């Protein structure tokens, strides 16, 4: 068993629980094909990173989503931390992972999406009540 298959087990299981059995499929529309093309133009997948592993910064919604992920899904958080530290290590060495350990487009789980959507709903509700009561 390769490291990538062991590491992404909890993340893939979390993605199946949230998005259903097949959360990404072969692109059918031109927009999906372009999204897949953009995915493979970057090099993060060669370092074993998923798209949401790259989300980090001063955005309060992203910080809150990561906090909620760390509390509710510690295995997914641990896998994320491992992928980031491994990617930093390989990037410093100016190397890529072996090709069988790259994250494929179909395997990339947008694992922060449920939390980001929930936070956006909370912000919308807060703005609505401020408008109504304020």
Secondary structure, DSSP 4 states (H G I P E B T S, - for coil): --HHHHHTHHHHHHHHHHH-S-SS----SHHHHHHHHHHHHSSGGGGT--GGGG--SS-HHHHHHHHHHHHH-HHHHHHHHHHHHHHHHHHHTT----GGGSPPGGG---TTHHHHHHHHHHHHHHHHHHHHH-
